[in-house]
Amino acid sequence: MAEPTVRVSGIVLSSLMFQHGNTDSDAEGLVLGESRVEEQITISDSQADRIHIQEIYHVQKHIACSTLSHFYSGAGEVNAVAVKKLLADNKQDSVLGWYRQRRNSDQQLSFRERIVHQSLKASLRNPHLLFLLLTPPPSEQR
């Protein structure tokens, strides 16, 4: 299976970038949309059949949390009730993953983010959740 393809609409991307640029603190939330699997069969003279399977994620919406650690504890355990409340009318099946916007840090996943991600995968029963990390550009060395 090839690497998954993630497609983010311009409206969602600009909304995330606007939030990231106009917030003085860290932020996080859920990413919603749909995913599908496409299968392509290639027939050539040298090979009888070659099947190429690609998973495509279409990010259509994001829901920002009011505070950090809104849907998980300090130990990284996901609070299913908080996730359902955050989703409101949206279905749990439409959750593609979550995002985190950090200030003054490197583009590297923290230990807590890894734990939260694994816990969210288990809570939502979806092994293919995405994690989107937004950080400022690296400062230029002079």
C-alpha positions in Angstrom: 0.0 0.0 0.0 1.3 3.4 -0.9 1.6 6.4 1.3 -1.9 8.0 2.1 -2.8 11.2 0.3 -4.3 14.0 2.4 -6.3 16.7 0.7 -7.2 19.8 2.6 -9.7 22.3 1.2 -8.4 25.9 0.9 -11.0 27.2 3.3 -10.0 24.7 6.1 -6.3 25.4 5.5 -6.8 29.2 5.5 -8.9 28.9 8.7 -6.2 26.9 10.4 -3.5 29.3 9.3 -5.5 32.3 10.4 -6.0 30.8 13.8 -2.3 29.9 14.0 -1.2 33.4 13.0 -3.6 35.3 15.2 -3.4 33.3 18.4 -0.7 34.1 21.0 -1.0 30.6 22.6 -1.1 27.0 21.6 -4.3 25.6 20.3 -5.7 22.2 19.3 -8.8 20.5 17.9 -10.3 17.8 15.8 -10.0 17.4 12.0 -13.1 16.1 10.2 -13.8 14.8 6.8 -14.0 11.5 4.9 -11.6 8.9 3.7 -11.8 6.4 0.9 -9.7 3.7 -0.6 -9.0 3.7 -4.4 -7.9 0.6 -6.2 -6.1 0.8 -9.6 -5.4 -2.3 -11.6 -2.6 -2.1 -14.1 -2.2 -4.7 -16.8 1.0 -4.8 -18.8 2.8 -7.3 -21.0 5.5 -8.0 -18.3 3.1 -8.4 -15.4 -0.3 -10.0 -15.5 -1.9 -7.8 -12.9 -0.6 -5.1 -10.6 -3.0 -3.7 -8.0 -2.2 -0.3 -6.5 -4.3 0.6 -3.4 -4.3 4.3 -2.2 -6.0 5.7 0.8 -7.2 9.3 0.3 -8.3 11.6 3.2 -10.4 14.7 2.4 -10.2 17.2 5.3 -13.4 19.2 5.1 -13.6 20.9 8.6 -11.8 21.5 11.8 -13.2 22.0 15.3 -11.1 24.0 17.7 -11.1 23.2 21.4 -11.7 26.0 23.8 -8.7 25.0 26.0 -5.7 22.8 25.7 -6.1 19.2 27.0 -9.9 19.7 26.5 -10.5 16.1 25.3 -7.7 14.3 27.2 -6.2 14.1 30.6 -2.7 15.1 31.7 -1.6 11.5 31.3 -2.9 11.5 27.7 -6.0 9.4 28.2 -8.9 10.5 26.0 -12.2 11.5 27.6 -14.9 10.0 25.3 -17.6 12.2 26.7 -15.6 15.3 26.0 -15.0 14.1 22.4 -18.7 13.5 21.8 -19.6 16.9 23.3 -17.0 18.6 21.1 -18.4 16.8 18.0 -22.0 17.9 18.8 -23.9 17.1 15.6 -21.0 15.7 13.7 -20.6 11.9 13.6 -17.7 10.2 15.3 -17.0 8.4 12.0 -16.1 11.7 10.3 -13.1 12.3 12.6 -10.0 12.0 10.6 -7.6 13.0 13.3 -6.6 16.0 15.4 -4.3 18.9 15.2 -2.0 20.9 17.5 -0.7 24.4 17.0 2.4 25.2 19.0 4.3 28.4 19.5 8.1 28.6 20.1 8.8 25.0 19.5 10.4 22.6 17.0 8.5 20.5 14.5 8.8 17.4 16.5 6.1 15.2 18.1 6.2 15.3 21.9 5.8 12.3 24.1 2.4 13.4 25.3 1.2 14.0 21.7 2.2 10.4 20.9 0.3 9.1 23.9 -2.8 11.2 23.1 -2.7 10.0 19.5 -2.5 6.4 20.4 -5.3 6.9 23.0 -7.5 8.7 20.5 -7.0 5.9 17.9 -8.1 3.3 20.5 -11.0 5.5 21.7 -12.4 6.1 18.2 -11.5 2.6 17.0 -9.7 4.0 14.0 -6.1 2.9 13.4 -5.6 5.4 10.6 -6.0 8.7 12.4 -4.0 11.7 11.2 -2.1 14.2 13.3 -1.4 17.7 12.0 1.3 19.7 13.8 1.5 23.4 13.1 4.6 25.2 14.3 6.2 28.6 13.4 9.0 28.5 10.8 12.4 27.9 12.1 14.2 31.1 13.0 16.9 32.1 10.5 20.5 31.9 11.7 22.5 35.1 11.3 
